[in-house]
Amino acid sequence: MTHKHRPVHVVGVGMIQFTKPGTSEPYNIMGARAVKLALEDARLDYDLVDQAYVGYVYGDSTAGQAAMYQVGLSGIPVFNVNNNCATGSSALFLARQAVESGAVECALALGMDQMVPGALKGAFEDRPSPMQRFAETMAAHQGYEPQTPRAAQFFGGAGRDYMAQYGTKPETFGRISVKARQHAARNPLAVFRQELSLEEVMASPKVFDPLTRYQCCPPTCGAAAAIVCSAEFARKHGLDMSVVIAAQAMTTDTPASFESNDMRKLVGYDMTVDAVKWVYERAAIGPEDVDVVELHDCFTANELISYEALGLTAPGTAEKFVLDGDNTYGGRYVVNPSGGLLSKGHPLGATGLAQCAELVWQLRGQAEQRQVEGARVALQHNLGLGGACVVTLYQRA
């Protein structure tokens, strides 16, 4: 992991409006629209792209080709990527790696999903679920409620284990939803732009203690894309080189996830710690240098524990961090200026690239009402159970 590599620039991003399931265009049309927006943003012809990595969770094999073929039939390799909720960032990781290694000059990453209403379910009944070991570990630790969405039990359980250790109030988790909606009110691409009071968040139906309905991200449909290239390619074609990927890491589970008897570790706390540590070291940057963050807030509980996993605040201080407003404008960091998954929605395959698009806009100074003043360093955290965690650090070049 310590070789010298050439810089990789993000030269174009695109994202379409996320929508509720049942109201979107088909996945291939959404995907192609996001790609066209990214190409337009980069002012680049599709024929100059060397490879495409397309991430989605809900789709048949070669859905990536179906989307890219709507953009053009250039004959390039198209790779289909599926890594649960970390899918979009996994596609970005592969595109960045291809450019950084010198294998290609320019690569495209697309994330898309056309989801169905309701809680997430597996596609197959006749074989072991990839989540089986996670589900068994959870059941042994806190039991299992067949009527409750499984993801809420995983992340709600992580919230419970945090509360048990530090005495955090349930309202502190609720405040994260209030903040998410305040940010989303300024984001025309978010699904839920209506602001909520703390009372409304706490009074919404209980899903799995401490989580209420407004503390759980909704399944949505959408697509987002990014184009990455080498400095030489960018210069040759006169592209915007202002945003560079300073470091990126991907991690998977270790024995501690299953053996620690701690739901936080089961849902990826250690994966996050390991990935961000590598990224900070590689970029020679510390958490104190970060200006803006897009992190994986599938549930408020995960946002809260991720503050600490990412080193934004010391262990046990997340409640104070929230109460002091250090997670929003005027505080230490602006976390999820887009409104995050809680408000923007979470089309699994698209999320990682939507986070990328938001941070690129922030670093270019194009985030309009959401702009974080003088943003120069941006941190992205995208997590998938089963498991994968991708952490990316962007810098204004």
N, C-alpha and C positions, 0 to 999 in steps of 0.2 A: 504493500500500500504506500510505499514511500518513494516510488520512482518520480522523476521529474516529468511533468506532462505539460503540453502546451495549453494556453488559456482557451476556454470555450465561452463564446459570447451568445447571449440570447438576443436574436436580432428581430424576432417577430413573435407576437402573441395574439391569440384571438379567443373570444369566449362568446357564446350565445346566451340569451336569456334562459335561465333555468325555469322549468314549469312543473306543475303537478302531474303525476302519472295519468295517462289517459288523455292528456290535452296536447301532447307534443307531436312533432313530426316524427317519422320513422328514424331510427338510429343512424342510418346511412346518410340521410339528408342532413340531420343535425351535425354529424361528424364532418361532412363535406363543407358545411357552412363555416364551422369553426376553423377548418384548415384554410379556406379561402380568405377569412378575416386575418389569419396569421400571415399568409403570403402577401396580402395587401398591406398589412402593417409593416412588413419587412421590405416591401417594394421588390419582391423577388418572384421570378417565374418558377412554376412548379418543376419545369424540366431541369432546373439546376439542383434540385434536392436529390441526394444520393441514396438515402434509405428512409423508411418510415416505420415507426414503432407505434402500434395502436392498442390502447388499453381499453378493456371493457370487462364487466363481470357477467352481465345478463345478455348473452348472445351466443349464437352458434359459431363454430370455428370459421375462420376467414371473413368474419364480419368486418375486419380491418380493411381487407381488400374491397369489400362492397362499398365502404365509405370513401376510400381513396380513389376508386374507379369513377366516382362522381366528380372528382377533381380533375383527373386525367389518367390516361393509360400510358404511362411513361416506361413501364416494364421494370421499375426498380423493386428491390426486395421490400416486402411489407411483412412485418413480424407482429403476431397477435400476442398480447400480454394480458395475463389475468393474475392479480395478486390481492384479491379482496379489496378493501378500502384504500390500500396503498398502490393500486393499479396505475393510476395516472402518473404518479411520481416514479414508479418502476419503469414505465415507458420513457420518461424523461431521463432517468438514470442511464438506460441503455443507449439512447440517442447521444447523450453527453459523452458516454464512455467511447462510443464509436468515433466521435470527433476528436476527443482528447488523445486517444491512442494513435491517431493518424490513419485509421482504417478508412475514414471518409472525411470529406471537407465540410459537408452540410447534411444535417439529419433533421427529421421532423418527428415530433411526438404528438400524438392525438389521444385524448381520453374522451370516452362517450358512454352513455348508458341510457337505455329506454327501459325504465323500471315499471314495476306493477305496484298498485297500492298495497298498503299493509306492511307487516313486519317481514324481515328478510327470511327466506327459506332456501334450503338446498334443493338442487334439481333432481337428485337421484335417491330412490328409496331402497335400491337393491344392493348397496355397497357401503363400506364404512365411510362415515362423514369425515372430511379432513379436520373438522372441529371436535371430533369425538374425545380426544385426549383432554382438550380444553374443557369440554362440557363435564366430563367425569371429574376433573380436578375441581371445578366449580361446585359441582353437586356434593362432593365430599367435604368441601369447606363451608358452604352456606345453604345446601339444599337446592332443589330445583322446583320452579313453579311452572307447570306445563301451560298454564293459561297466559303467562306473562312473556312478552317478547324477549327472546334469549339475549340479544345484545344489551338490552336494558339491565338484565340481571348481571351480566359481566361487568359493565361499567358502573352500574349502581352499586354493585358489591365492592368495587374499588373505592367508590365514594364512602361507603360504610366503613371500610377498613381504615381509610384516612381519618374519618370522624372519630373512630374508636381510639386512634392513637393521639389525635390532637384536639379533640373536643370541638371541632368546627360546627357552626350552626347551619341548619338546613337552608336558611335564608341566604347564606353566603353563596351557595351554589346557584340559587335563584337570581342573585344579582348579576351573574354571568350572562343569563338570558336577557336581562334588562339591557345590559351593555351591548350585547349582540344586536338586538333590535334597534338600538340607537344608532349603531354603525350602519345597519342595513337600510335604514331610512334614507341614507345618502347614496345607496347603491342601486341604480336602475336595473341591474341584472339579477338582483336577489328575488327570491320567491315571496318571502314575508317581510314587508317593509313597514308594517304597522308597529309603532312603538308599544311597549307593554310596561305596566307598572309592576313593582315587586309583588304587590297584592294579587294582581292578575296571574302572574307566573305561579305563585304559591297556591292560589285557589284552583288552578287548572287540575284536571283529574290526576290522581296519583298513579304512576305507572309501576314504579318499583322504588320504594323508599331509599334515598331521599328525592328521587327524580319525579317531577310532575311532567305532564305532557309537554308543556312549553320548554322543558329542559332536554328534550330529545329531538335530534335532527329528523326532518321528514325525508322519506325517499322521494327523489325527484328525477326528472329527465333533463339531459343537457349534454353539452360538449364544449371542450376547450382544447387549444393546441398551442404548441410553441415550436419555433425553428431555432436550432442551434448550429453554430458554425465556427470554424477557426478564424483567427485574426486575419490571416492571409486572404481567405475567401471573402471576409467582410470588406477588407480594403479593396480587393479587386473589383467587387461589385458595388462599392460605395454604400454599404449598409451601416445602420446605426450601431456603433460598438459600445454604447454607454453602459450596458449591463453585462457583467461577466459572472459566471458561476465560480466563486472563489473556492468552494469545496463542496463535496457531496458524499454522503455515506449511506449505505444500506445495511441493515442488520436483521437477523432472525433470532428466534428464541434460543436460550441456553437452559441448562438444567434448572436454574433458579426460578424460571417461569413456573415450573410445575412442582418444585420441591419446597418453595419458601412458605407455603400456607398463607399467602398474601395475594388478594385479588388484584392489587395494583401491579404486581409483577406478572400475573397471568395475562393482563391486558396490555402489556408492553412497556411498562415503566423502565425496565432495565435495557430493553432494545433502544429506547429513546436516549437514555443516559449514555450508552456506548456509542451510538451514532453521533450525538452532538459533541461528545468529547473529541472524537476523531476529527470532526469538522472544524471545531475551534482550533485544535492543534495544527491542522493542515493549513488553515487560513491565517494562522498567527493572530487570531482575534479572540476576544473574550466576550461573554454575554453582555458586559457593560458597554461594548461597542455597537450593539445591535440597536436599530431605531424602530424597526417595524417587524411584526411577526404574523405569519399565518400558520396557526397550529390546528391540530385535529380535534375539534370540539364536537365530535359526534354526540356527546352528552356533556352537560355542564361539568359533571364529575371528572371527565377526562381532561377538560381544559384546566381545571384546578390542579390536578396532580401533574399535568404537563408543565405548568409554570416552574415547578421544582425540578422535574426531570431535565428540562432544558437549561437549567441554571439561571433562570430569570430572577428567582428569589430563593432564599436558603430553605432547606428542609424545615417544615413545620410553620413557615411564615406565609403560606398562600392566602390565608384568610385576611391577614393584615394587608397584603399586597392588593387584594380585591377592595377592601374597605378604604384604603388610601387612594384608590383610583389610579394605581400604578399600571393598570392594564388598558388604559384608554388615553385619549387626547389630553395633554397636560400632565400626564404621569411619566413614569420611567420608560414605558414601551407602549406603543399602540398595538394591541393584540387583536387580530382578525378585523381590520378596518373594513373588509368586504361584508361583514356580518357573519362570517364563518359558516360552518355547515349548519348551525342552528337556525340561521335565518336565510342563508343563500340557498339551502337545500343541499342534498348529498347524493348526486348521481354517481355511484361508486367509482366508475372508471374515469369520470371527468374531474373529480375533486382535486387531485394533485395538480392538474394542469390549470384549473381555475385559480388555485392558490398561486401558482407560478405567474399567471397573467396579472393578478392583482399586485404582486410584489414588483414585477417589471414596470407596471404603470406607476407605482409609488416611487421607484428609483429614478424613473424618467421625469417625474413631476407631472404626470398626466392623470392623476387620480381625482381630479376635480374636487368636489365637496369633501372627499375622504382623504385628501392629500395630507400626509404626515410631513410637516415642514422640515426641509433640509435632509430628508431621508437618504442615507448613503449606504447603509448595511441592512440587509433584509434576511430574515431567517424563516425557513419553511419546514414544517413538520407534518408528515403524512403517515398514518398508521393503519395497518390491517391485521385483524386477528387471524391467526392460523399459521404463521405470522410473518409480518414484514414491517419494517419501519424505515422510511427514507427521510433524511434530513439534508436540506440544501441551503447553502449560504450564498447569497447574491451580493455583489458589490457594485457601486457605481464606479466605472472605470475612470 
